[in-house]
Amino acid sequence: MHMMASTIRSFACPPLASASVSVRDNFKGRTRIGCLQERCPFPQAMQFGRVSMNVAVNVSRFEGITMAPPDPILGVSEAFRADKDETKLNLGVGAYRTEELQPYVLQVVKKAENLMLERGENKEYLPIEGLAAFNKATADLLLGADNPLIKQEKVATVQGLSGTGSLRLAAALIERYFPGAKVLISAPTWGNHKNIFNDAKVPWSEYRYYDPKTVGLDFDGMIADVKAAPCGSFILLHGCAHNPTGIDPTPEQWEKIADVIQEKNHIPFFDVAYQGFASGSLDADASSVRLFAARGMELFVAQSYSKNLGLYAERIGAINVVCSSSDTAVRVKSQLKRLARPMYSNPPVHGARIVANVVGDPVLFSEWKSEMELMAGRIKDVRKRLYDNLSGNDKSGKDWSFILRQIGMFSFTGLNKAQSENMTNKWHVYMTKDGRISLAGLSLAKCEYLADAIVDSYHNVN
Ligand code: PLA
């Protein structure tokens, strides 16, 4: 009510034309309008408005809001839904499907939900930092339950709105406590990383990562760029199954990356969205993070349960900050809570209870591991079949073996934008325009069709 009243009053400031000034804002060319009337009670609100006030009364106040472009990843699913062709394939978003291309709810998730129903859990607010049992389970899963850092209480863990929300919370902490510090992200990276840091007003730049010539890691370029970054920068690293390339550093390369980060006093910032989903093993997929933590480095880790537990829509994840002392961890956690409170107050409980129940129950935990191995295994089988079909169908002699060297749910095909568009327009294969395909959305039965589409797009489109 109060908001309504103030909005109406501020819009009523007469006369609008002379009362406002248009200032060309150099941030993305938006026009800002500030109310210059001396007695206007809402000058602030109007200064931050990005919509011209100089419009006739019968035109929408939102006339100046232009159409946003579709999201490069989630927009692909929207386009897919609109396509009526029966052969269509959605390889855009990284979401696991069965061999029948149906969404999959893990058996352990159903069992955990049944347990919750039996217990008659309530729907009270969680604390700002989330469900205590979840926070413990998630840090244990990441670092290993017997990790001394956990016993020494050096880890500040706050439940987040899945991986994205957890990254966003960390970005807000960086913006508040490390003003001007830069985040270095890999080129390329998951597209939303840039949006997250832009919106949090954290400056970022890229380090070299993918080498199109070798279709592998540009390790020397990466090391050189991390070395060249100003001391104390944040280095964003994909814990495992790099998105979109599917190319991870080897254990030896991780050690060298850690050396350079330590030398330069940088702060590693891991995004762990695929733990267990890359290799099928939770421990193996956390080894990069654990290697850094074992060196006594302070670091950030954002986690997500979207993929490994198939909890996409539950929005369950966490931000962990490994600190050099328990005292620091307490202070960091208090500030993360302070940032979360005005953003979303406190996180949702359902997914947190599922994770806590699955991880906390030895029987469910081992069942989860088997199901995860099954999912990771299906993706590996599809990867192999796609490679076989590509090598069989492509008579040009092109080497497609890079597909076998990539890991995780994606394959970076090397197709360019025009070729990716051909995949969609001619073959009804929906994928991101950077040439990424989600193998988790592919069945063995569709591999041959996909291979035909890739070979055609690669050879017949420039
Ligand atoms: N980090 C990385 C590297 C990701 O790939 C994703 C999801 C996330 C974080 C965030 O996931 P969450 O918020 O659901 O936990 N990437 C997906 C989906 C699977 C997406 O773009 O949102 C992708 O298709 O790339």
Residues whose N, C-alpha, C, O or C-beta is under 5 A from the ligand:
A	BS01	PLA	I73 G92 V93 G94 L161 S162 G163 T164 W190 N243 D271 A273 S304 S306 Y312
